[in-house]
Amino acid sequence: MEKKYTTKLKQLALVSALITPFSANADFLSFAIGGGGWNASPTGNFQKTTDPAAVDVKEQLFWEEETNTYIYATLEHPVPILPNVRLISTTIDQSGNGDVPFEFDGVPYSGNISNDFSIETLDLIAYYEVLDNVVSIDIGLNIRNLKVDYNISDDNGNATSDSVDETVPMLYALVGGSPIPDLIISGEMSYVSYDGSSISDFTAKIAYTTSYFVGVEAGYRALSFEFDDVSDTNAKLDFDGLFVGAYLKF
C-alpha cells in the first residue's frame, strides 16, 4: 500500500508544482479557527476479503444518524510562492446493537451483537488562490490521515477489534462566489482514486463574517469511502447530511 500512496503523492505533488506559477494568494495575512456539528447519516457495508458476505451498517450494525464534530484552522498570506494552509479534523463515532446474525473476519456473530466504530480524518490542505474577488477559486493538495478503530462483540463471547491508519494524498479544489461583502457561497471537493479504491469529500456551504471577527456557516457535506482490499478489507461507506458551525477570522 505504501508504494501505491507514494506514487500517487508524487503525481499530485507534480500537478501542484505545475500550477504554482499561475496562482495567486491573499492580499493580506488572515487567520481563522472554527468548528461545528455535522448531522451525518450513514449507509453502506464492509467485509474482510475472506468473508462470504458484507455486513450492512444499518441493517446489521444498527447505525443511525449521529451528530459528529469538526474543527479547522486556516492561514492565508500574501507570499505567492508559498501555499495557504488549512487543517481540518473530523470525528465520526458510530455504535449499535441488535440481534441480526452475520459473519465477520471468519467469526459467526449471533445473539445480542454490539459494535463501536471511530473514524477520524485529519486533513492538511496546501492550496493556492487562483482567484480571490467576487469569484473565488482555490486549487491544491490535501494530505489526509485516516484512522479507523472498531470493536464487535456478542453475548456468546465472540469479539473482534482492529484499527487502520493510512495517509493518502487527494486533489483539492474550491469554487465560490460573494454576492455581497463578507458573504461567500462555495463548494469544495477533495478526491482521490487508486486501484479500485476511492475517497471523496464534498462540501457546499454558506458562510458570513460579521464586523466583529465572528462568522457563522451552514451547509451540506457528503463523505464517501470505497476500499478494495485495503488492509484486507473491502468497504463502501457513505456519510452525508447538514452541518452548522461558527468561526473567528482575523
C-alpha positions in Angstrom: 0.0 0.0 0.0 2.8 2.4 0.8 4.2 2.2 -2.7 0.8 3.0 -4.2 0.4 6.0 -2.0 3.9 7.2 -2.6 3.5 7.1 -6.4 0.1 8.9 -6.2 1.6 11.6 -3.9 4.5 12.2 -6.3 2.0 12.6 -9.2 -0.2 15.0 -7.3 2.8 17.0 -6.0 3.9 17.4 -9.6 0.5 18.8 -10.6 0.6 21.2 -7.6 4.0 22.4 -8.7 3.0 22.9 -12.3 0.1 25.2 -11.3 2.1 27.3 -8.8 3.4 29.9 -11.3 -0.1 30.7 -12.4 -1.6 31.1 -8.9 -2.1 34.0 -6.6 -2.5 34.2 -2.8 -4.4 36.5 -0.4 -3.6 40.3 -0.4 -3.0 40.3 3.4 -2.4 37.9 6.3 -5.5 36.2 7.5 -6.2 33.5 10.2 -9.4 31.7 11.0 -10.3 29.0 13.5 -13.7 27.3 13.8 -15.8 24.2 14.2 -19.3 22.8 14.4 -21.6 19.9 14.3 -22.3 17.6 11.3 -25.5 15.6 11.4 -24.4 12.7 9.2 -26.5 9.7 8.1 -24.5 6.5 7.4 -25.1 3.9 4.7 -23.0 1.1 3.2 -21.3 -2.1 4.1 -17.8 -3.6 4.7 -16.2 -7.0 5.0 -12.9 -8.7 5.3 -11.7 -10.0 2.0 -12.1 -13.6 3.2 -15.7 -13.2 4.4 -18.5 -14.7 2.2 -20.7 -11.6 2.5 -20.5 -7.9 3.5 -22.0 -6.5 6.8 -24.6 -3.8 6.3 -24.1 -0.9 8.7 -27.8 -0.1 9.0 -29.5 -3.5 8.8 -26.9 -5.5 10.8 -24.9 -3.0 12.9 -27.9 -0.7 13.5 -26.0 2.6 12.8 -28.2 5.7 12.9 -27.9 9.4 12.1 -25.4 11.0 14.5 -24.1 14.5 15.2 -20.3 14.5 14.7 -17.8 17.2 15.3 -15.3 19.0 13.1 -12.7 21.7 13.8 -10.4 23.6 11.5 -7.8 26.4 11.3 -6.8 28.3 8.1 -3.8 30.5 7.4 -3.7 32.7 4.3 -0.9 35.0 3.4 0.4 37.3 0.6 3.5 35.3 -0.3 2.9 34.0 -3.9 5.3 31.1 -3.8 4.1 29.6 -0.5 0.7 27.9 -0.4 -2.0 28.8 2.1 -2.6 26.1 4.7 -5.8 24.6 6.2 -6.1 21.9 8.9 -9.4 20.1 9.3 -10.2 17.4 11.9 -13.4 15.4 11.7 -14.5 12.7 14.1 -17.3 10.2 13.2 -18.5 7.9 16.1 -21.0 5.2 15.4 -22.3 2.4 17.5 -25.2 0.0 17.7 -26.5 -3.3 18.9 -29.0 -5.8 17.6 -29.8 -9.5 17.1 -29.3 -9.9 13.3 -26.5 -12.6 12.8 -23.6 -12.2 10.5 -20.0 -13.4 9.9 -17.1 -11.0 10.1 -13.4 -11.9 9.9 -14.3 -15.6 10.0 -16.3 -15.2 13.3 -20.0 -16.0 13.3 -21.8 -13.4 15.5 -25.3 -14.1 16.9 -27.4 -13.2 19.9 -27.1 -9.6 21.2 -24.3 -8.1 19.0 -22.7 -4.8 19.9 -20.3 -2.6 17.9 -18.4 0.6 18.3 -16.6 2.4 15.4 -14.5 5.6 15.4 -13.4 7.2 12.1 -11.1 10.1 12.3 -9.8 12.2 9.4 -7.1 14.8 9.7 -6.6 16.9 6.6 -3.5 19.1 5.8 -4.5 21.1 2.8 -2.0 23.2 0.9 -3.7 25.4 -1.7 -3.3 28.5 -3.9 -5.9 31.1 -4.6 -6.2 31.3 -8.3 -9.0 33.9 -8.0 -9.9 35.9 -4.9 -12.6 38.6 -5.5 -16.3 38.2 -6.4 -15.4 34.8 -7.7 -13.0 32.6 -5.7 -11.1 29.6 -7.0 -8.7 27.5 -4.9 -6.7 24.5 -6.0 -4.2 22.4 -4.2 -3.3 19.2 -2.4 -4.9 17.5 0.6 -2.8 15.1 2.6 -5.4 13.1 4.6 -4.7 10.8 7.6 -7.4 8.3 8.1 -7.8 6.4 11.4 -10.4 3.7 12.0 -10.8 1.8 15.3 -13.6 -0.7 15.9 -14.9 -3.4 18.2 -17.5 -6.0 17.6 -18.7 -8.4 20.3 -21.7 -10.7 21.1 -23.0 -12.3 24.3 -21.6 -15.7 23.2 -18.0 -14.4 23.9 -17.1 -13.7 20.3 -15.1 -10.4 19.8 -13.1 -8.7 17.1 -11.2 -5.5 17.3 -8.8 -3.8 14.9 -7.5 -0.5 13.7 -6.5 1.0 10.4 -4.1 4.0 10.0 -3.5 5.2 6.4 -2.3 8.5 4.9 -3.4 9.3 1.3 -2.9 12.4 -1.0 -6.0 13.9 -2.5 -6.6 16.6 -5.1 -8.4 19.7 -3.6 -10.5 22.4 -5.2 -12.9 25.1 -4.1 -15.2 27.4 -6.2 -17.1 30.2 -4.5 -18.9 33.5 -5.1 -19.5 36.6 -2.9 -22.8 38.2 -4.0 -22.4 40.7 -1.1 -19.3 41.6 1.0 -18.4 39.2 3.8 -20.8 36.5 2.4 -19.5 33.5 0.4 -21.3 30.7 -1.2 -18.9 27.9 -2.0 -18.4 24.2 -2.9 -15.2 22.3 -2.2 -14.0 18.8 -3.0 -11.2 16.5 -2.0 -10.8 13.4 -4.2 -8.5 10.5 -4.9 -8.9 7.2 -6.8 -6.4 4.4 -6.9 -6.5 0.7 -7.8 -10.3 0.3 -7.4 -10.4 2.4 -4.2 -11.5 6.0 -3.8 -12.2 8.7 -1.3 -14.4 11.7 -2.0 -15.3 14.6 0.3 -17.7 17.2 -0.9 -19.0 20.3 0.9 -21.4 23.0 -0.1 -21.8 25.9 2.3 -22.8 29.5 3.0 -20.5 31.5 5.3 -20.9 35.0 6.7 -18.3 37.0 8.6 -19.6 39.8 10.8 -17.7 43.0 11.5 -16.8 41.6 15.0 -14.5 38.9 13.6 -17.1 36.2 14.3 -18.6 34.2 11.4 -21.3 31.6 11.0 -21.6 28.8 8.4 -24.0 26.2 7.4 -24.2 23.7 4.6 -24.2 20.1 3.4 -21.4 17.5 3.4 -21.0 14.1 1.7 -18.1 11.9 2.6 -17.6 8.6 0.8 -15.0 5.8 1.2 -14.7 2.9 -1.2 -11.9 0.4 -0.4 -10.8 -2.6 -2.5 -8.6 -4.8 -0.4 -7.2 -2.1 1.8 -5.7 -3.6 5.0 -7.5 -6.9 3.9 -10.9 -5.0 3.9 -13.5 -4.2 1.3 -15.8 -1.3 2.1 -18.4 1.1 0.7 -19.3 3.7 3.3 -21.1 7.0 2.9 -21.9 9.7 5.4 -23.9 12.7 4.4 -26.0 15.4 6.0 -26.3 19.1 7.1 -23.8 20.9 9.3 -23.7 24.2 11.1 -20.7 25.9 12.7 -19.1 29.2 13.8 -15.6 30.7 13.4 -13.3 33.5 14.3 -11.5 35.3 11.5 -8.7 37.8 11.9 
